[in-house]
Amino acid sequence: MYVPKKYKAIAVGAKGNNSSSIWRHGDGPFENSKIDDRLSLHCATPVKGLVQPRTKMQIADFQLALAGTRQNWSEVPYGDQ
């Protein structure tokens, strides 16, 4: 998956489909951290990370855990927004 083209002003090389978006969760530093009791953020680079389960779980449980954080997401603005 690529960063949507609409984010080219803030993401060099953005070339993905504009029907997707970038989302953020919280205002803390972008670093490896615990999101909640079931999820953690693993940062691959200073600007790219992966939300993953803290322990082994079924994909359906991971999807439910991720959905449980939805109320704290906000879309990252792009271009002339």
N, CA, C and O atoms as CSV, one atom per row, in Angstrom:
chain,resi,resn,atom,element,x,y,z
A,1,MET,N,N,0.848,-1.172,0.000
A,1,MET,CA,C,0.000,0.000,0.000
A,1,MET,C,C,0.896,1.238,0.000
A,1,MET,O,O,1.909,1.290,0.697
A,2,TYR,N,N,0.508,2.210,-0.780
A,2,TYR,CA,C,1.270,3.443,-0.902
A,2,TYR,C,C,0.533,4.599,-0.245
A,2,TYR,O,O,-0.686,4.559,-0.076
A,3,VAL,N,N,1.285,5.629,0.122
A,3,VAL,CA,C,0.689,6.863,0.640
A,3,VAL,C,C,-0.109,7.490,-0.497
A,3,VAL,O,O,0.409,7.617,-1.607
A,4,PRO,N,N,-1.364,7.885,-0.248
A,4,PRO,CA,C,-2.180,8.491,-1.306
A,4,PRO,C,C,-1.528,9.735,-1.916
A,4,PRO,O,O,-0.874,10.511,-1.219
A,5,LYS,N,N,-1.717,9.910,-3.220
A,5,LYS,CA,C,-1.141,11.059,-3.947
A,5,LYS,C,C,-1.516,12.395,-3.325
A,5,LYS,O,O,-0.729,13.341,-3.370
A,6,LYS,N,N,-2.700,12.482,-2.751
A,6,LYS,CA,C,-3.148,13.761,-2.180
A,6,LYS,C,C,-2.236,14.256,-1.050
A,6,LYS,O,O,-2.323,15.419,-0.656
A,7,TYR,N,N,-1.365,13.389,-0.527
A,7,TYR,CA,C,-0.446,13.764,0.547
A,7,TYR,C,C,0.945,14.142,0.033
A,7,TYR,O,O,1.885,14.242,0.822
A,8,LYS,N,N,1.085,14.352,-1.272
A,8,LYS,CA,C,2.416,14.606,-1.840
A,8,LYS,C,C,3.098,15.832,-1.243
A,8,LYS,O,O,4.326,15.913,-1.257
A,9,ALA,N,N,2.335,16.782,-0.721
A,9,ALA,CA,C,2.935,17.974,-0.107
A,9,ALA,C,C,3.642,17.641,1.210
A,9,ALA,O,O,4.527,18.380,1.643
A,10,ILE,N,N,3.258,16.539,1.843
A,10,ILE,CA,C,3.870,16.174,3.121
A,10,ILE,C,C,4.560,14.817,3.091
A,10,ILE,O,O,5.203,14.438,4.070
A,11,ALA,N,N,4.443,14.073,1.988
A,11,ALA,CA,C,5.055,12.743,1.886
A,11,ALA,C,C,5.717,12.575,0.521
A,11,ALA,O,O,5.041,12.371,-0.487
A,12,VAL,N,N,7.030,12.662,0.501
A,12,VAL,CA,C,7.777,12.514,-0.736
A,12,VAL,C,C,7.496,11.140,-1.338
A,12,VAL,O,O,7.550,10.128,-0.640
A,13,GLY,N,N,7.200,11.108,-2.620
A,13,GLY,CA,C,6.960,9.846,-3.309
A,13,GLY,C,C,5.554,9.304,-3.180
A,13,GLY,O,O,5.292,8.178,-3.602
A,14,ALA,N,N,4.628,10.083,-2.601
A,14,ALA,CA,C,3.246,9.623,-2.470
A,14,ALA,C,C,2.680,9.301,-3.850
A,14,ALA,O,O,2.717,10.141,-4.749
A,15,LYS,N,N,2.154,8.084,-4.019
A,15,LYS,CA,C,1.642,7.693,-5.326
A,15,LYS,C,C,0.443,6.764,-5.239
A,15,LYS,O,O,0.053,6.160,-6.238
A,16,GLY,N,N,-0.140,6.644,-4.066
A,16,GLY,CA,C,-1.265,5.736,-3.881
A,16,GLY,C,C,-2.597,6.321,-4.293
A,16,GLY,O,O,-2.688,7.476,-4.707
A,17,ASN,N,N,-3.629,5.503,-4.173
A,17,ASN,CA,C,-4.996,5.864,-4.527
A,17,ASN,C,C,-5.527,6.921,-3.557
A,17,ASN,O,O,-5.407,6.770,-2.341
A,18,ASN,N,N,-6.107,7.980,-4.094
A,18,ASN,CA,C,-6.627,9.070,-3.265
A,18,ASN,C,C,-7.897,8.723,-2.497
A,18,ASN,O,O,-8.386,9.548,-1.726
A,19,SER,N,N,-8.442,7.529,-2.686
A,19,SER,CA,C,-9.614,7.145,-1.893
A,19,SER,C,C,-9.196,6.691,-0.490
A,19,SER,O,O,-10.051,6.502,0.376
A,20,SER,N,N,-7.893,6.516,-0.260
A,20,SER,CA,C,-7.370,6.158,1.062
A,20,SER,C,C,-6.955,7.418,1.808
A,20,SER,O,O,-6.862,8.496,1.219
A,21,SER,N,N,-6.708,7.278,3.097
A,21,SER,CA,C,-6.280,8.404,3.919
A,21,SER,C,C,-5.215,7.950,4.906
A,21,SER,O,O,-5.021,6.755,5.128
A,22,ILE,N,N,-4.536,8.914,5.490
A,22,ILE,CA,C,-3.605,8.666,6.586
A,22,ILE,C,C,-4.304,9.116,7.858
A,22,ILE,O,O,-4.905,10.190,7.905
A,23,TRP,N,N,-4.218,8.289,8.880
A,23,TRP,CA,C,-4.868,8.579,10.153
A,23,TRP,C,C,-3.833,8.668,11.261
A,23,TRP,O,O,-2.775,8.043,11.186
A,24,ARG,N,N,-4.138,9.436,12.275
A,24,ARG,CA,C,-3.265,9.537,13.440
A,24,ARG,C,C,-4.049,9.163,14.687
A,24,ARG,O,O,-5.277,9.238,14.715
A,25,HIS,N,N,-3.331,8.767,15.695
A,25,HIS,CA,C,-3.933,8.361,16.965
A,25,HIS,C,C,-3.147,9.038,18.072
A,25,HIS,O,O,-2.014,8.649,18.357
A,26,GLY,N,N,-3.727,10.032,18.689
A,26,GLY,CA,C,-3.054,10.711,19.789
A,26,GLY,C,C,-2.090,11.795,19.349
A,26,GLY,O,O,-1.918,12.057,18.159
A,27,ASP,N,N,-1.461,12.423,20.344
A,27,ASP,CA,C,-0.559,13.543,20.099
A,27,ASP,C,C,0.839,13.326,20.659
A,27,ASP,O,O,1.666,14.238,20.633
A,28,GLY,N,N,1.110,12.134,21.162
A,28,GLY,CA,C,2.408,11.861,21.768
A,28,GLY,C,C,3.504,11.705,20.740
A,28,GLY,O,O,3.258,11.819,19.539
A,29,PRO,N,N,4.717,11.444,21.205
A,29,PRO,CA,C,5.839,11.249,20.286
A,29,PRO,C,C,5.639,9.989,19.447
A,29,PRO,O,O,5.014,9.029,19.897
A,30,PHE,N,N,6.168,9.997,18.236
A,30,PHE,CA,C,6.061,8.852,17.334
A,30,PHE,C,C,7.204,7.903,17.663
A,30,PHE,O,O,8.309,8.040,17.138
A,31,GLU,N,N,6.928,6.942,18.534
A,31,GLU,CA,C,7.939,5.988,18.978
A,31,GLU,C,C,7.259,4.679,19.355
A,31,GLU,O,O,6.047,4.640,19.566
A,32,ASN,N,N,8.041,3.610,19.440
A,32,ASN,CA,C,7.486,2.334,19.864
A,32,ASN,C,C,6.761,2.538,21.188
A,32,ASN,O,O,7.330,3.083,22.134
A,33,SER,N,N,5.509,2.103,21.254
A,33,SER,CA,C,4.741,2.338,22.472
A,33,SER,C,C,3.527,1.423,22.558
A,33,SER,O,O,3.086,0.837,21.569
A,34,LYS,N,N,3.011,1.322,23.761
A,34,LYS,CA,C,1.787,0.584,24.035
A,34,LYS,C,C,0.604,1.487,23.683
A,34,LYS,O,O,0.539,2.631,24.132
A,35,ILE,N,N,-0.326,0.975,22.884
A,35,ILE,CA,C,-1.541,1.727,22.556
A,35,ILE,C,C,-2.604,1.461,23.617
A,35,ILE,O,O,-3.238,2.379,24.139
A,36,ASP,N,N,-2.776,0.185,23.916
A,36,ASP,CA,C,-3.678,-0.239,24.993
A,36,ASP,C,C,-3.229,-1.630,25.434
A,36,ASP,O,O,-2.132,-2.058,25.077
A,37,ASP,N,N,-4.044,-2.338,26.195
A,37,ASP,CA,C,-3.638,-3.653,26.694
A,37,ASP,C,C,-3.468,-4.702,25.603
A,37,ASP,O,O,-2.838,-5.734,25.831
A,38,ARG,N,N,-4.025,-4.449,24.415
A,38,ARG,CA,C,-3.983,-5.454,23.353
A,38,ARG,C,C,-3.127,-5.066,22.163
A,38,ARG,O,O,-2.733,-5.935,21.385
A,39,LEU,N,N,-2.826,-3.777,21.998
A,39,LEU,CA,C,-2.132,-3.291,20.806
A,39,LEU,C,C,-0.904,-2.462,21.151
A,39,LEU,O,O,-0.826,-1.838,22.209
A,40,SER,N,N,0.062,-2.473,20.222
A,40,SER,CA,C,1.234,-1.613,20.368
A,40,SER,C,C,1.593,-1.021,19.006
A,40,SER,O,O,1.177,-1.522,17.961
A,41,LEU,N,N,2.369,0.048,19.047
A,41,LEU,CA,C,2.880,0.679,17.835
A,41,LEU,C,C,4.347,0.312,17.718
A,41,LEU,O,O,5.126,0.525,18.647
A,42,HIS,N,N,4.723,-0.244,16.570
A,42,HIS,CA,C,6.120,-0.532,16.274
A,42,HIS,C,C,6.543,0.414,15.152
A,42,HIS,O,O,5.999,0.349,14.049
A,43,CYS,N,N,7.505,1.288,15.424
A,43,CYS,CA,C,7.967,2.270,14.439
A,43,CYS,C,C,9.115,1.688,13.621
A,43,CYS,O,O,10.158,1.325,14.165
A,44,ALA,N,N,8.914,1.606,12.325
A,44,ALA,CA,C,9.941,1.104,11.419
A,44,ALA,C,C,10.931,2.202,11.048
A,44,ALA,O,O,12.116,1.936,10.849
A,45,THR,N,N,10.444,3.425,10.957
A,45,THR,CA,C,11.266,4.596,10.644
A,45,THR,C,C,10.714,5.753,11.484
A,45,THR,O,O,9.708,5.575,12.171
A,46,PRO,N,N,11.336,6.914,11.448
A,46,PRO,CA,C,10.804,8.060,12.199
A,46,PRO,C,C,9.423,8.531,11.730
A,46,PRO,O,O,8.776,9.316,12.423
A,47,VAL,N,N,8.962,8.059,10.557
A,47,VAL,CA,C,7.664,8.499,10.036
A,47,VAL,C,C,6.731,7.360,9.627
A,47,VAL,O,O,5.641,7.612,9.113
A,48,LYS,N,N,7.141,6.119,9.846
A,48,LYS,CA,C,6.343,4.975,9.412
A,48,LYS,C,C,6.252,3.953,10.539
A,48,LYS,O,O,7.260,3.554,11.122
A,49,GLY,N,N,5.010,3.536,10.833
A,49,GLY,CA,C,4.832,2.578,11.911
A,49,GLY,C,C,3.765,1.556,11.604
A,49,GLY,O,O,3.013,1.688,10.639
A,50,LEU,N,N,3.709,0.533,12.438
A,50,LEU,CA,C,2.778,-0.568,12.280
A,50,LEU,C,C,2.095,-0.837,13.605
A,50,LEU,O,O,2.760,-1.026,14.624
A,51,VAL,N,N,0.781,-0.855,13.599
A,51,VAL,CA,C,0.028,-1.259,14.793
A,51,VAL,C,C,-0.028,-2.772,14.777
A,51,VAL,O,O,-0.390,-3.379,13.769
A,52,GLN,N,N,0.331,-3.377,15.891
A,52,GLN,CA,C,0.358,-4.827,15.964
A,52,GLN,C,C,-0.168,-5.312,17.310
A,52,GLN,O,O,-0.188,-4.558,18.283
A,53,PRO,N,N,-0.594,-6.575,17.361
A,53,PRO,CA,C,-1.062,-7.113,18.640
A,53,PRO,C,C,0.107,-7.270,19.616
A,53,PRO,O,O,1.227,-7.576,19.208
A,54,ARG,N,N,-0.159,-7.059,20.891
A,54,ARG,CA,C,0.868,-7.217,21.917
A,54,ARG,C,C,1.143,-8.690,22.206
A,54,ARG,O,O,2.235,-9.053,22.643
A,55,THR,N,N,0.148,-9.530,21.959
A,55,THR,CA,C,0.287,-10.974,22.127
A,55,THR,C,C,-0.355,-11.651,20.917
A,55,THR,O,O,-1.106,-11.020,20.174
A,56,LYS,N,N,-0.064,-12.913,20.725
A,56,LYS,CA,C,-0.644,-13.661,19.614
A,56,LYS,C,C,-2.165,-13.689,19.762
A,56,LYS,O,O,-2.686,-13.960,20.844
A,57,MET,N,N,-2.880,-13.404,18.650
A,57,MET,CA,C,-4.340,-13.427,18.660
A,57,MET,C,C,-4.864,-13.716,17.264
A,57,MET,O,O,-4.146,-13.572,16.275
A,58,GLN,N,N,-6.092,-14.116,17.196
A,58,GLN,CA,C,-6.755,-14.357,15.921
A,58,GLN,C,C,-6.947,-13.024,15.197
A,58,GLN,O,O,-7.055,-11.979,15.838
A,59,ILE,N,N,-6.989,-13.058,13.870
A,59,ILE,CA,C,-7.159,-11.830,13.083
A,59,ILE,C,C,-8.460,-11.119,13.442
A,59,ILE,O,O,-8.492,-9.889,13.488
A,60,ALA,N,N,-9.525,-11.862,13.694
A,60,ALA,CA,C,-10.807,-11.241,14.061
A,60,ALA,C,C,-10.672,-10.477,15.379
A,60,ALA,O,O,-11.259,-9.406,15.534
A,61,ASP,N,N,-9.909,-11.013,16.323
A,61,ASP,CA,C,-9.690,-10.325,17.598
A,61,ASP,C,C,-8.838,-9.078,17.409
A,61,ASP,O,O,-9.071,-8.056,18.055
A,62,PHE,N,N,-7.843,-9.164,16.517
A,62,PHE,CA,C,-7.020,-7.998,16.209
A,62,PHE,C,C,-7.879,-6.893,15.587
A,62,PHE,O,O,-7.754,-5.724,15.953
A,63,GLN,N,N,-8.740,-7.264,14.655
A,63,GLN,CA,C,-9.606,-6.283,14.011
A,63,GLN,C,C,-10.537,-5.621,15.022
A,63,GLN,O,O,-10.776,-4.416,14.945
A,64,LEU,N,N,-11.063,-6.393,15.964
A,64,LEU,CA,C,-11.925,-5.829,17.016
A,64,LEU,C,C,-11.133,-4.887,17.924
A,64,LEU,O,O,-11.613,-3.813,18.286
A,65,ALA,N,N,-9.924,-5.296,18.287
A,65,ALA,CA,C,-9.088,-4.448,19.140
A,65,ALA,C,C,-8.767,-3.133,18.431
A,65,ALA,O,O,-8.834,-2.064,19.037
A,66,LEU,N,N,-8.419,-3.216,17.152
A,66,LEU,CA,C,-8.123,-2.014,16.373
A,66,LEU,C,C,-9.359,-1.124,16.257
A,66,LEU,O,O,-9.267,0.092,16.420
A,67,ALA,N,N,-10.505,-1.722,15.978
A,67,ALA,CA,C,-11.755,-0.950,15.882
A,67,ALA,C,C,-12.073,-0.255,17.203
A,67,ALA,O,O,-12.674,0.819,17.210
A,68,GLY,N,N,-11.676,-0.856,18.306
A,68,GLY,CA,C,-11.919,-0.257,19.619
A,68,GLY,C,C,-11.146,1.025,19.868
A,68,GLY,O,O,-11.440,1.750,20.818
A,69,THR,N,N,-10.159,1.316,19.024
A,69,THR,CA,C,-9.387,2.557,19.162
A,69,THR,C,C,-9.902,3.656,18.225
A,69,THR,O,O,-9.410,4.784,18.264
A,70,ARG,N,N,-10.874,3.336,17.398
A,70,ARG,CA,C,-11.347,4.235,16.333
A,70,ARG,C,C,-11.757,5.617,16.836
A,70,ARG,O,O,-11.527,6.608,16.143
A,71,GLN,N,N,-12.346,5.705,17.999
A,71,GLN,CA,C,-12.827,6.994,18.495
A,71,GLN,C,C,-11.685,7.990,18.727
A,71,GLN,O,O,-11.928,9.186,18.883
A,72,ASN,N,N,-10.450,7.502,18.751
A,72,ASN,CA,C,-9.290,8.377,18.970
A,72,ASN,C,C,-8.519,8.702,17.703
A,72,ASN,O,O,-7.470,9.343,17.773
A,73,TRP,N,N,-9.010,8.276,16.547
A,73,TRP,CA,C,-8.329,8.548,15.281
A,73,TRP,C,C,-8.743,9.913,14.732
A,73,TRP,O,O,-9.863,10.370,14.960
A,74,SER,N,N,-7.841,10.547,14.019
A,74,SER,CA,C,-8.186,11.748,13.254
A,74,SER,C,C,-7.425,11.695,11.928
A,74,SER,O,O,-6.278,11.251,11.876
A,75,GLU,N,N,-8.075,12.152,10.865
A,75,GLU,CA,C,-7.435,12.118,9.547
A,75,GLU,C,C,-6.359,13.186,9.458
A,75,GLU,O,O,-6.565,14.325,9.879
A,76,VAL,N,N,-5.221,12.818,8.915
A,76,VAL,CA,C,-4.134,13.784,8.715
A,76,VAL,C,C,-4.531,14.685,7.548
A,76,VAL,O,O,-4.866,14.188,6.473
A,77,PRO,N,N,-4.497,16.017,7.747
A,77,PRO,CA,C,-4.848,16.935,6.649
A,77,PRO,C,C,-3.830,16.860,5.511
A,77,PRO,O,O,-2.674,16.495,5.725
A,78,TYR,N,N,-4.262,17.202,4.320
A,78,TYR,CA,C,-3.401,17.160,3.142
A,78,TYR,C,C,-3.673,18.386,2.279
A,78,TYR,O,O,-4.733,19.005,2.371
A,79,GLY,N,N,-2.722,18.717,1.462
A,79,GLY,CA,C,-2.894,19.789,0.474
A,79,GLY,C,C,-3.488,21.056,1.035
A,79,GLY,O,O,-2.963,21.640,1.982
A,80,ASP,N,N,-4.602,21.479,0.433
A,80,ASP,CA,C,-5.219,22.755,0.804
A,80,ASP,C,C,-6.376,22.582,1.776
A,80,ASP,O,O,-7.298,23.399,1.782
A,81,GLN,N,N,-6.351,21.564,2.578
A,81,GLN,CA,C,-7.400,21.394,3.598
A,81,GLN,C,C,-7.190,22.369,4.714
A,81,GLN,O,O,-7.965,22.388,5.671
